Amino acid sequence: MPFFKGDYKKAAIGEVDIRDVLPSYLKKWGWTKSLDDFLNYWYESERDIDERVIEVVKELREKGIKVYLVSDNEAGRGKYLMEKVGLGNEFDGSFISSVLGVTKSNPQFFEKVVNNLQVQPEEIEYWDDDSENVEVANSVGIKGHTYSDFEKFKNNINS
């Protein structure tokens, strides 16, 4: 937990590079393989993508609706998701906390999204499985929704 409450939070907003801070933790955790082995293990173990959601994203994009991935992640994992997992091909772009310098728990994150897209906040529909992030998005005028299950998501998206 000290890693996730400290250095990982700094990496998630781009203040530190995860590759610089992880080695001391790996030593404490008894990891005997390389840093790259650890990162590959970590990224690979958390790459489950709900293909049903990707299908909805494709449908929206086919209708001309722009769809962006929004994520709190350190730079390496953000790049991994977009490039290795292939989400860069599925979305029109991404907003990753380590690039924006702030996480979704801060209204500045969503203000930066709005400014980057050059739209009014109410033109954005946002989905997140964390209701606190949804409340933050709503606080800047974005239409936020909490993702609880696929059927509710699909029904609301198509209405």
C-alpha positions in Angstrom: 0.0 0.0 0.0 2.8 2.6 0.6 3.7 2.3 -3.1 0.1 3.0 -4.3 -0.5 5.8 -1.8 2.8 7.5 -2.5 5.0 7.0 -5.5 2.4 5.5 -7.7 0.1 8.5 -7.2 3.1 10.7 -8.2 3.6 8.5 -11.3 -0.1 8.7 -12.1 0.2 12.5 -12.5 3.5 12.4 -14.3 5.6 13.7 -11.4 7.9 10.7 -11.3 8.7 7.9 -13.8 7.5 4.5 -12.5 10.7 3.0 -13.7 12.7 5.2 -11.4 10.8 4.5 -8.2 9.8 0.8 -8.6 13.3 -0.9 -8.1 13.4 -0.1 -4.4 9.9 -1.5 -3.9 10.7 -4.6 -6.0 13.6 -5.3 -3.7 11.3 -5.0 -0.6 8.7 -7.2 -2.2 11.2 -9.9 -3.0 10.9 -9.7 -6.8 13.9 -11.5 -8.3 13.3 -10.8 -12.0 14.0 -7.6 -13.9 12.0 -4.4 -13.8 10.7 -5.1 -17.3 9.6 -8.5 -16.3 7.6 -7.0 -13.4 6.0 -4.3 -15.6 5.1 -6.9 -18.2 3.6 -9.1 -15.5 1.7 -6.2 -14.0 0.4 -4.8 -17.3 -0.6 -8.2 -18.7 -2.4 -9.2 -15.5 -4.7 -6.1 -15.8 -5.5 -6.0 -19.5 -9.0 -7.5 -19.5 -11.1 -5.6 -21.9 -14.9 -6.1 -22.1 -15.3 -6.7 -25.8 -19.0 -5.8 -25.6 -18.1 -2.3 -24.5 -15.6 -2.1 -27.4 -18.5 -3.0 -29.8 -20.6 -0.2 -28.4 -17.6 2.2 -28.9 -17.3 1.0 -32.6 -21.0 1.6 -33.1 -20.8 5.1 -31.7 -17.8 5.9 -33.8 -19.6 4.5 -36.9 -22.3 7.1 -36.2 -19.7 9.8 -36.2 -19.6 10.2 -32.4 -16.1 10.8 -31.0 -15.2 8.4 -28.2 -12.1 8.9 -25.9 -10.5 6.7 -23.3 -10.1 8.4 -20.0 -7.8 6.8 -17.4 -5.8 7.4 -14.3 -2.5 5.7 -15.1 1.2 6.2 -15.1 2.7 6.9 -18.5 4.0 3.4 -19.2 0.7 1.7 -18.6 -1.2 4.3 -20.5 1.1 3.7 -23.5 0.7 0.0 -23.0 -3.1 0.2 -23.1 -3.2 2.4 -26.2 -0.4 0.6 -28.2 0.0 -3.0 -27.0 -3.6 -3.7 -26.1 -4.7 -1.8 -29.1 -7.1 0.7 -27.6 -5.5 3.4 -29.6 -7.2 1.8 -32.6 -10.6 1.6 -30.9 -10.9 5.2 -29.6 -10.5 8.6 -31.2 -7.9 9.5 -28.5 -7.2 9.3 -24.8 -6.9 11.4 -21.7 -4.4 9.8 -19.4 -3.7 11.3 -15.9 0.1 11.1 -16.3 -0.1 13.3 -19.4 -2.6 15.8 -18.0 -0.8 16.0 -14.7 -3.9 15.5 -12.6 -6.2 12.6 -11.8 -10.0 12.2 -12.4 -10.6 12.9 -8.7 -9.7 16.6 -9.5 -12.0 18.9 -11.5 -9.0 20.2 -13.3 -8.7 16.8 -15.1 -12.1 17.3 -16.7 -11.5 21.0 -17.4 -8.5 20.0 -19.4 -10.5 17.5 -21.3 -13.1 20.1 -22.2 -10.5 22.6 -23.2 -8.6 20.1 -25.3 -11.8 19.0 -27.1 -12.9 22.6 -27.5 -16.6 21.8 -26.7 -19.0 22.8 -24.0 -19.0 20.5 -20.9 -22.6 19.5 -21.4 -21.7 18.1 -24.9 -19.6 15.4 -23.2 -21.2 12.1 -21.9 -18.8 10.4 -19.5 -18.9 6.9 -18.0 -16.9 5.6 -15.1 -17.2 2.7 -12.6 -16.1 5.1 -9.8 -19.1 7.2 -8.7 -16.7 9.8 -7.1 -15.1 10.5 -10.5 -18.6 10.8 -12.0 -19.5 13.4 -9.4 -16.3 15.4 -10.2 -17.1 15.3 -13.9 -20.7 16.4 -13.1 -19.3 19.3 -11.0 -17.8 20.9 -14.2 -21.0 20.4 -16.2 -20.2 17.1 -17.9 -23.0 14.5 -18.1 -21.5 11.8 -16.0 -22.9 8.3 -15.5 -21.8 5.5 -13.2 -21.0 2.2 -15.0 -22.4 -0.6 -12.9 -23.1 -3.3 -15.5 -23.0 -3.7 -19.3 -26.8 -3.9 -19.9 -27.6 -0.7 -18.1 -24.7 1.0 -19.9 -25.9 -0.2 -23.3 -29.5 0.7 -22.7 -28.5 4.2 -21.5 -26.1 4.8 -24.4 -28.7 3.8 -27.0 -31.5 6.0 -25.5 
